[in-house]
Amino acid sequence: MTEATHNIRQKKRRFFRREDLALYVMALPTIIFLVMFAYAPMFGLIMAFQDLNITKGILGSPYVGFKNFEFLFSTTDAYVITRNTVLYNLAFMTVNTLVAVIMALMLSELRNRRMAKGLQTVYMLPHFLSWTVVAIVLTAFLDRSYGVVNQIIIATGGKGMVDWYRQKDIWPPLLVFINAWKGVGYSTVLYLAVISGISEEYYEAAVLDGASKFQQARFITLPHLRFVISISLIMAMGSIFRGDFGLFYSVTKDSGRLYAVTDVIDTYIYRGLTKLSNVGMSTAAGLYQSAVGFIFLLGANWVVTKIDPESAMF
């Protein structure tokens, strides 16, 4: 046996170890799921470059190159929907992360465990509501005729009867608030789980050194949270070109008067599909969003690697 053959066999033995067989079997369902629902469907990406004809099928439809991608870039709305999508996602990432970290720090200081658990439940509940339910609740406040807001305005001597679904100025901050209200609870519980795993010895030593609560949070808690925060932000950057369809379509009731401040790539594509029924265009838009998101994810991970290599994903 040559030395090269011996080295190859040694590598195989290290890669496929009998003692890890149980782990391979446990991973098998996940691998099968990914192959079936994540990798196999990638074959359909060729529709982004075709004029899809259902009768001819994917393999028989004619290729049109990058013509399907022109839908997103040949319109005057391309700048507006791209700007809205990116800026809203940046606002969501910034506000949600800050609020979630602050709430986690506050909850971690509660000594009444029952109250802490109760508050966690309250904060978490909106996460499980669908955007349709959120839209209905918001309508109860903003409805022109029966909304709570207009009723309060009338009761205080105002004119009332304001059609809030035509007031563009209020919607950017309102959407950021609604997104935070619905999603911050989940992130809070995640950060709180990390905080609960920090050894009490760090805080005891800090107290002996005379550190205040703010100093303990700054020099002990936040450094332990940096890894989870970095991973969350990197993952969010991968979806920066994707708008939450339910938020921007259902909550705003797809009001045409609000398109300038609420229209994102996903809602724009949806309206294009309902009017044109162009599957190739939809596939092209999805491929574009995924490709750009992947580039942003790699870029964010590279930046984190330069700042703090231990907090990067890979």
C-alpha positions as CSV (number, residue, x, y, z in Angstrom):
1,M,0.0,0.0,0.0
2,T,1.4,3.3,-1.0
3,E,1.6,6.3,1.3
4,A,-0.9,8.3,-0.7
5,T,-3.5,5.4,-0.6
6,H,-3.0,5.1,3.1
7,N,-3.6,8.9,3.6
8,I,-6.8,8.7,1.5
9,R,-8.1,5.8,3.6
10,Q,-7.3,7.6,6.8
11,K,-9.3,10.7,5.6
12,K,-12.3,8.5,4.8
13,R,-12.1,6.9,8.2
14,R,-12.1,10.3,9.8
15,F,-15.0,11.5,7.7
16,F,-17.2,8.4,8.0
17,R,-16.8,7.2,11.5
18,R,-18.9,4.3,12.8
19,E,-19.5,5.9,16.2
20,D,-21.2,8.8,14.3
21,L,-23.7,6.6,12.5
22,A,-26.6,7.6,14.8
23,L,-25.9,11.2,14.0
24,Y,-26.0,10.5,10.3
25,V,-29.3,8.7,10.6
26,M,-30.8,11.6,12.6
27,A,-29.6,14.1,9.9
28,L,-31.0,12.0,7.1
29,P,-34.7,13.3,7.3
30,T,-33.4,16.9,7.2
31,I,-31.1,16.2,4.2
32,I,-33.9,14.5,2.3
33,F,-36.2,17.5,3.1
34,L,-33.6,20.0,1.8
35,V,-32.9,18.0,-1.4
36,M,-36.7,17.6,-2.2
37,F,-37.9,21.1,-1.3
38,A,-34.8,23.4,-1.5
39,Y,-32.4,22.0,-4.1
40,A,-34.6,20.0,-6.5
41,P,-36.9,22.9,-7.2
42,M,-33.9,25.0,-8.3
43,F,-34.3,23.3,-11.7
44,G,-37.3,25.5,-12.2
45,L,-35.1,28.6,-12.2
46,I,-34.8,28.1,-16.0
47,M,-38.3,29.5,-16.2
48,A,-36.8,32.9,-15.5
49,F,-35.2,32.8,-18.9
50,Q,-38.2,31.4,-20.8
51,D,-41.5,32.5,-22.2
52,L,-43.2,29.7,-20.4
53,N,-45.9,27.8,-22.3
54,I,-47.8,25.4,-20.1
55,T,-48.7,23.0,-22.9
56,K,-45.0,22.7,-24.0
57,G,-43.7,22.5,-20.4
58,I,-40.5,23.7,-19.0
59,L,-38.2,21.9,-21.4
60,G,-40.2,22.8,-24.4
61,S,-40.8,26.5,-23.8
62,P,-38.7,28.9,-25.9
63,Y,-35.8,30.8,-24.2
64,V,-36.0,34.6,-24.1
65,G,-32.8,35.5,-22.3
66,F,-33.1,38.3,-19.8
67,K,-36.3,39.6,-21.2
68,N,-38.3,38.6,-18.0
69,F,-35.9,40.7,-15.9
70,E,-36.8,43.8,-17.8
71,F,-40.2,44.0,-16.0
72,L,-38.4,45.2,-12.8
73,F,-36.1,47.7,-14.4
74,S,-37.9,49.1,-17.4
75,T,-40.6,50.8,-15.4
76,T,-40.4,54.2,-13.7
77,D,-41.5,52.5,-10.5
78,A,-38.3,50.4,-10.2
79,Y,-36.6,53.1,-8.1
80,V,-39.5,53.5,-5.8
81,I,-40.1,49.9,-5.0
82,T,-36.4,49.2,-4.6
83,R,-36.0,52.2,-2.3
84,N,-39.0,51.2,-0.2
85,T,-37.9,47.6,0.1
86,V,-34.4,48.4,1.2
87,L,-35.1,51.3,3.5
88,Y,-38.0,49.5,5.3
89,N,-35.8,46.4,5.9
90,L,-33.0,48.5,7.3
91,A,-35.4,50.3,9.6
92,F,-36.9,47.0,10.7
93,M,-33.5,45.5,11.5
94,T,-32.3,48.6,13.4
95,V,-35.5,49.2,15.4
96,N,-36.3,45.6,16.2
97,T,-32.8,44.8,17.3
98,L,-32.5,47.8,19.6
99,V,-35.9,47.3,21.1
100,A,-35.5,43.6,21.6
101,V,-32.1,44.0,23.3
102,I,-33.4,46.7,25.6
103,M,-36.5,44.6,26.5
104,A,-34.3,41.5,27.1
105,L,-32.1,43.5,29.4
106,M,-35.1,44.8,31.3
107,L,-36.7,41.4,31.7
108,S,-33.5,39.9,32.9
109,E,-33.4,42.3,35.8
110,L,-36.8,41.3,37.1
111,R,-36.6,39.2,40.2
112,N,-40.2,38.1,40.1
113,R,-40.0,35.1,37.8
114,R,-43.8,34.8,37.5
115,M,-44.1,38.4,36.3
116,A,-41.1,37.9,33.9
117,K,-42.7,34.8,32.4
118,G,-46.1,36.6,32.1
119,L,-44.5,39.6,30.3
120,Q,-42.6,37.2,27.9
121,T,-45.9,35.6,27.0
122,V,-47.6,39.0,26.4
123,Y,-44.7,40.2,24.2
124,M,-44.6,36.9,22.3
125,L,-48.4,36.6,21.5
126,P,-48.3,39.1,18.5
127,H,-45.7,36.9,16.8
128,F,-48.4,34.2,16.3
129,L,-51.0,36.5,14.8
130,S,-51.4,36.5,11.0
131,W,-51.1,39.8,9.1
132,T,-54.8,39.5,8.2
133,V,-55.7,39.6,11.9
134,V,-53.3,42.5,12.4
135,A,-55.0,44.3,9.5
136,I,-58.4,43.8,11.0
137,V,-57.3,45.1,14.4
138,L,-55.7,48.1,12.7
139,T,-58.9,48.8,10.8
140,A,-60.8,49.0,14.1
141,F,-58.5,52.0,15.0
142,L,-58.2,53.7,11.6
143,D,-61.5,53.1,9.9
144,R,-62.9,56.4,8.6
145,S,-66.5,56.0,10.0
146,Y,-66.1,53.8,13.0
147,G,-62.4,53.8,13.9
148,V,-61.3,54.5,17.4
149,V,-58.9,57.3,16.4
150,N,-61.6,59.3,14.5
151,Q,-64.0,58.8,17.3
152,I,-61.5,60.2,19.8
153,I,-60.8,63.2,17.5
154,I,-64.6,63.9,17.3
155,A,-65.0,63.5,21.0
156,T,-62.2,66.1,21.6
157,G,-63.8,68.6,19.3
158,G,-62.0,67.8,16.1
159,K,-63.4,67.2,12.7
160,G,-62.8,63.5,12.5
161,M,-63.7,61.4,9.5
162,V,-60.1,61.3,8.3
163,D,-59.4,58.6,5.8
164,W,-56.1,57.3,7.2
165,Y,-55.6,54.9,4.3
166,R,-54.9,57.9,2.1
167,Q,-52.5,59.8,4.5
168,K,-49.0,58.9,3.2
169,D,-47.1,60.7,6.0
170,I,-48.2,58.4,8.8
171,W,-47.5,55.1,7.2
172,P,-43.7,54.8,7.2
173,P,-43.4,55.2,11.0
174,L,-46.7,53.2,11.5
175,L,-45.4,50.2,9.5
176,V,-42.1,50.2,11.4
177,F,-44.1,50.3,14.7
178,I,-46.4,47.5,13.7
179,N,-43.5,45.3,12.5
180,A,-41.7,45.9,15.8
181,W,-44.9,45.2,17.8
182,K,-45.4,41.9,16.0
183,G,-41.8,40.7,15.8
184,V,-39.8,42.0,18.7
185,G,-41.2,39.5,21.2
186,Y,-39.6,36.6,19.4
187,S,-36.2,38.2,19.3
188,T,-36.6,39.3,23.0
189,V,-37.1,35.7,24.1
190,L,-34.1,34.6,22.0
191,Y,-31.8,37.3,23.6
192,L,-33.2,36.5,27.0
193,A,-32.3,32.9,26.7
194,V,-28.7,33.9,26.0
195,I,-28.6,36.2,29.0
196,S,-30.0,33.5,31.2
197,G,-27.0,31.4,30.3
198,I,-24.4,33.9,31.4
199,S,-22.6,32.8,34.5
200,E,-23.6,34.8,37.7
201,E,-20.0,34.9,38.7
202,Y,-19.4,37.7,36.1
203,Y,-22.1,39.9,37.7
204,E,-20.9,39.1,41.3
205,A,-17.4,40.1,40.4
206,A,-18.7,43.3,38.8
207,V,-20.7,44.2,41.8
208,L,-17.7,43.7,44.1
209,D,-15.8,46.1,41.7
210,G,-18.6,48.7,42.1
211,A,-20.0,48.4,38.6
212,S,-23.5,49.9,38.1
213,K,-26.3,48.1,36.2
214,F,-25.5,50.1,33.1
215,Q,-21.8,49.1,33.3
216,Q,-22.8,45.4,33.9
217,A,-25.0,45.5,30.8
218,R,-22.3,47.2,28.7
219,F,-19.3,45.1,29.7
220,I,-20.9,41.7,30.5
221,T,-24.3,41.2,28.9
222,L,-23.8,42.9,25.5
223,P,-20.5,41.2,24.8
224,H,-22.2,37.9,25.4
225,L,-25.1,38.9,23.0
226,R,-22.9,40.1,20.2
227,F,-22.7,36.7,18.5
228,V,-26.5,36.2,18.4
229,I,-27.1,39.8,17.3
230,S,-24.5,39.5,14.6
231,I,-26.0,36.2,13.2
232,S,-29.5,37.7,13.3
233,L,-28.4,40.8,11.4
234,I,-26.4,38.8,8.8
235,M,-29.5,36.6,8.2
236,A,-31.7,39.7,7.9
237,M,-29.3,41.1,5.3
238,G,-30.1,38.1,3.1
239,S,-33.7,39.2,2.9
240,I,-33.1,42.9,2.5
241,F,-34.6,42.8,-1.1
242,R,-37.7,41.0,0.1
243,G,-40.7,42.8,1.5
244,D,-43.1,41.2,3.9
245,F,-46.1,40.8,1.6
246,G,-48.7,40.4,4.4
247,L,-47.5,43.6,6.0
248,F,-47.4,45.8,2.9
249,Y,-50.4,44.4,1.2
250,S,-52.9,43.3,3.9
251,V,-52.2,46.0,6.5
252,T,-52.3,48.8,4.0
253,K,-55.3,47.3,2.2
254,D,-53.4,47.7,-1.0
255,S,-54.4,51.4,-1.1
256,G,-53.3,53.0,-4.4
257,R,-52.9,56.4,-2.6
258,L,-50.1,54.8,-0.5
259,Y,-48.0,53.2,-3.2
260,A,-45.4,55.9,-3.1
261,V,-44.5,54.9,0.5
262,T,-45.8,51.3,0.9
263,D,-45.1,49.6,-2.5
264,V,-42.3,47.1,-2.3
265,I,-40.9,44.6,-4.8
266,D,-43.2,41.7,-3.6
267,T,-46.4,43.7,-3.8
268,Y,-45.4,45.1,-7.2
269,I,-44.7,41.6,-8.6
270,Y,-48.0,40.3,-7.2
271,R,-50.0,43.0,-9.0
272,G,-48.1,42.4,-12.2
273,L,-48.8,38.7,-11.9
274,T,-52.5,39.2,-11.4
275,K,-52.7,41.4,-14.5
276,L,-50.2,39.6,-16.8
277,S,-50.2,36.0,-15.4
278,N,-46.5,35.8,-16.4
279,V,-44.9,32.9,-14.5
280,G,-41.5,33.6,-16.1
281,M,-41.5,37.2,-14.8
282,S,-42.3,36.0,-11.3
283,T,-39.5,33.5,-11.4
284,A,-37.1,36.1,-12.6
285,A,-38.0,38.5,-9.8
286,G,-37.6,35.7,-7.2
287,L,-34.2,34.8,-8.7
288,Y,-33.2,38.5,-8.7
289,Q,-34.2,38.9,-5.0
290,S,-32.4,35.7,-4.0
291,A,-29.2,36.5,-5.8
292,V,-29.0,40.1,-4.5
293,G,-29.9,38.9,-1.0
294,F,-27.1,36.3,-1.2
295,I,-24.6,38.9,-2.2
296,F,-25.7,41.2,0.7
297,L,-25.5,38.2,3.1
298,L,-21.9,37.5,2.0
299,G,-21.1,41.2,2.3
300,A,-22.5,41.5,5.8
301,N,-20.7,38.4,6.9
302,W,-17.4,39.8,5.4
303,V,-17.9,43.1,7.3
304,V,-18.5,41.2,10.6
305,T,-15.5,39.1,9.9
306,K,-13.3,42.2,9.7
307,I,-14.8,43.7,12.9
308,D,-15.2,40.5,15.1
309,P,-14.3,37.2,13.4
310,E,-15.8,35.2,16.2
311,S,-19.3,36.6,15.6
312,A,-19.3,35.8,11.8
313,M,-21.4,33.0,10.4
314,F,-18.6,31.4,8.4
